[in-house]
Amino acid sequence: MRAWLWLGACAAIFAPRAYLAVADQGMIWADEVFQTLEQGHRLAFGYGLVPWEFRSGARSWILPGAIGGVMKVLSFCGIGSGAGLAIGMKGFFALLSTLGLYAMLRIAYAAAGPTASVLFGLVALAFPSSLLYGSRAMSEVACAPVLAWGAWLLWSWGLGSSGRAFSRARCLAATPWWKNAPVLLGAGALFGLAALLRYQTMVLLPVVLVLVAWRCSVRVALVVAAGAVVVIGLGGLLDWITWGQPFQAFITYMRFNLVENGANQWGVSKRDFYWRTMLATSGPALWVLGLGFLVGLRRTWPVGLLTLVFVGAHSAIAHKELRFIFPVLPFFLLCSAVGIGRILDTLPLPRWQQMALTSTFGLVLLAFFFVRVSKLTFADIRQPMDSTANGGPTSPLVWRAFDERNRLFAHAGVRGDLCGLAAPTMNAYWTGAYTYFHRRLPIVWAGGRPDYDAANYVVLGPGHKMDDARYKSIATQGQYQLYRRDGACTRAPRSSVGYGRLTLAGIPGT
């Protein structure tokens, strides 16, 4: 019966994320296309736009490689449009998010029983930050379930509380550690993989090893460490194969961010950024979860410690974005649900009344978060955007930002007479690029007569009119228009197919 309840909770958690994977083809940060989807597309199909990170070797190919593999499978299954591939990948990330939250459901039950598990499911279903990123192709989103399952595997080996779920004596008296070596190695491998997916999570690995060694045994910690070292070593080998030097991506990434302070060009924030931003996105209910987090530390303090270490490390870095702390967001919700559950369990009520109160309380939070999340804006997540007139989104809401242009890219991509696409006045970084276009043809980023001669389809945004009489409007998405003209395409001007630090790969004749 318990398994069916967890399955139902996962289905409920997955539903809104799956809906957003289909309904929202927008983007809130360029990384969710150019660091992941576009590079996976380039690996799978041989063409796409290349950002500077994938020319200088500042990113690992682990995540784009996995994405490229899934895209290839989707293509083999008959999905032939860019929109179909993007929806499939967003659905894949929604599934990953749900699998991570399933592990947290299990931990919540182990730590504080059904009350905490029910509360966690209801809160996680629509917690604004979780829902905002839960179906987006970002390294943080891929990292979260890996950490969650690593914590679940180590729950009985040092990351559990000192209450009903864990004790040092129970750990030492359990089946000899060497008979559980696959589990321990697997847990270490997951924490090592998390470090490769998102280098910042490497700060958690020594904390985990110290906790396991102190609360269980040094030998167990060494087995966990061995699993992590093997996976991290394989990551270095992958860099050697793809970039020509072991750990090239890690070295370049750290030099750019820590030595050159390169990330600061995208903004510098105060140390309280994450609390203020979480409060702006979640509203006053965050105070309730904060209280639950503090109370829950009695049962979940090792996981709470990981959360605080991770957020503290990111608070010390000048450039901050809300998505950076997504990997430990499930840990925060877990501790909060356990704490609130413990408070409700202490009330002098019959069991059925306690469960009814728990469900009512959770549903109230759920309704509040659904209302809150529907109104999320870029201002709430502290992310400045250009005005619509300067190529920014057509709405202050984070939902479906730039969705219109991506859908029209995909619409043009399936046209049989297509020989080139023009997207004048658009910042290429704020498009779905070849992931959505999905045709081995030029995309022209300028709008002069030679550029239009090289494209028989044109996407224009708000405030821009088509002055070339050869083109007729054939499709509309919001304030965006797709135009078509008769005739063939000339060779695209070289200056029109590149944009800033993006370069083109795999498109003939450019």
Rosetta blueprint (number, residue, H / E / L):
1 M L
2 R H
3 A H
4 W H
5 L H
6 W H
7 L H
8 G H
9 A H
10 C H
11 A H
12 A H
13 I H
14 F H
15 A H
16 P H
17 R H
18 A H
19 Y H
20 L H
21 A H
22 V H
23 A H
24 D L
25 Q L
26 G L
27 M L
28 I L
29 W L
30 A L
31 D H
32 E H
33 V H
34 F H
35 Q H
36 T H
37 L H
38 E H
39 Q H
40 G H
41 H H
42 R H
43 L H
44 A H
45 F H
46 G L
47 Y L
48 G E
49 L E
50 V E
51 P L
52 W L
53 E H
54 F H
55 R H
56 S H
57 G L
58 A L
59 R L
60 S L
61 W L
62 I H
63 L H
64 P H
65 G H
66 A H
67 I H
68 G H
69 G H
70 V H
71 M H
72 K H
73 V H
74 L H
75 S H
76 F H
77 C L
78 G L
79 I L
80 G L
81 S L
82 G H
83 A H
84 G H
85 L H
86 A H
87 I H
88 G H
89 M H
90 K H
91 G H
92 F H
93 F H
94 A H
95 L H
96 L H
97 S H
98 T H
99 L H
100 G H
101 L H
102 Y H
103 A H
104 M H
105 L H
106 R H
107 I H
108 A H
109 Y H
110 A H
111 A H
112 A H
113 G L
114 P H
115 T H
116 A H
117 S H
118 V H
119 L H
120 F H
121 G H
122 L H
123 V H
124 A H
125 L H
126 A H
127 F L
128 P H
129 S H
130 S H
131 L H
132 L H
133 Y H
134 G L
135 S L
136 R L
137 A L
138 M L
139 S H
140 E H
141 V H
142 A H
143 C H
144 A H
145 P H
146 V H
147 L H
148 A H
149 W H
150 G H
151 A H
152 W H
153 L H
154 L L
155 W H
156 S H
157 W H
158 G L
159 L L
160 G L
161 S L
162 S L
163 G L
164 R L
165 A L
166 F L
167 S L
168 R H
169 A H
170 R H
171 C H
172 L H
173 A H
174 A L
175 T L
176 P L
177 W H
178 W H
179 K H
180 N H
181 A H
182 P H
183 V H
184 L H
185 L H
186 G H
187 A H
188 G H
189 A H
190 L H
191 F H
192 G H
193 L H
194 A H
195 A H
196 L H
197 L H
198 R L
199 Y H
200 Q H
201 T H
202 M H
203 V H
204 L H
205 L H
206 P H
207 V H
208 V H
209 L H
210 V H
211 L H
212 V H
213 A H
214 W H
215 R H
216 C L
217 S L
218 V H
219 R H
220 V H
221 A H
222 L H
223 V H
224 V H
225 A H
226 A H
227 G H
228 A H
229 V H
230 V H
231 V H
232 I H
233 G H
234 L H
235 G H
236 G H
237 L H
238 L H
239 D H
240 W H
241 I H
242 T H
243 W H
244 G L
245 Q L
246 P L
247 F L
248 Q H
249 A H
250 F H
251 I H
252 T H
253 Y H
254 M H
255 R H
256 F H
257 N H
258 L H
259 V H
260 E L
261 N L
262 G H
263 A H
264 N H
265 Q H
266 W H
267 G L
268 V L
269 S L
270 K L
271 R L
272 D L
273 F H
274 Y H
275 W H
276 R H
277 T H
278 M H
279 L H
280 A H
281 T H
282 S H
283 G L
284 P L
285 A H
286 L H
287 W H
288 V H
289 L H
290 G H
291 L H
292 G H
293 F H
294 L H
295 V H
296 G H
297 L H
298 R H
299 R H
300 T H
301 W H
302 P H
303 V H
304 G H
305 L H
306 L H
307 T H
308 L H
309 V H
310 F H
311 V H
312 G H
313 A H
314 H H
315 S H
316 A L
317 I L
318 A L
319 H L
320 K L
321 E L
322 L H
323 R H
324 F H
325 I H
326 F H
327 P H
328 V H
329 L H
330 P H
331 F H
332 F H
333 L H
334 L H
335 C H
336 S H
337 A H
338 V H
339 G H
340 I H
341 G H
342 R H
343 I H
344 L H
345 D H
346 T L
347 L L
348 P L
349 L L
350 P L
351 R H
352 W H
353 Q H
354 Q H
355 M H
356 A H
357 L H
358 T H
359 S H
360 T H
361 F H
362 G H
363 L H
364 V H
365 L H
366 L H
367 A H
368 F H
369 F H
370 F H
371 V H
372 R H
373 V H
374 S H
375 K L
376 L L
377 T E
378 F L
379 A L
380 D L
381 I L
382 R L
383 Q L
384 P L
385 M L
386 D L
387 S L
388 T H
389 A H
390 N H
391 G L
392 G L
393 P L
394 T L
395 S L
396 P L
397 L E
398 V L
399 W L
400 R L
401 A L
402 F L
403 D H
404 E H
405 R H
406 N H
407 R H
408 L H
409 F H
410 A H
411 H H
412 A H
413 G H
414 V L
415 R L
416 G L
417 D L
418 L L
419 C L
420 G L
421 L E
422 A E
423 A L
424 P L
425 T L
426 M L
427 N L
428 A H
429 Y H
430 W H
431 T L
432 G L
433 A H
434 Y H
435 T H
436 Y H
437 F H
438 H L
439 R L
440 R L
441 L L
442 P L
443 I E
444 V E
445 W L
446 A L
447 G L
448 G L
449 R H
450 P H
451 D H
452 Y H
453 D H
454 A L
455 A L
456 N L
457 Y E
458 V E
459 V E
460 L E
461 G L
462 P L
463 G L
464 H L
465 K L
466 M L
467 D L
468 D L
469 A L
470 R L
471 Y L
472 K E
473 S E
474 I E
475 A E
476 T E
477 Q E
478 G L
479 Q L
480 Y E
481 Q E
482 L E
483 Y E
484 R E
485 R L
486 D L
487 G L
488 A L
489 C L
490 T L
491 R L
492 A L
493 P L
494 R H
495 S H
496 S H
497 V L
498 G L
499 Y E
500 G L
501 R L
502 L E
503 T E
504 L E
505 A E
506 G L
507 I L
508 P L
509 G L
510 T L
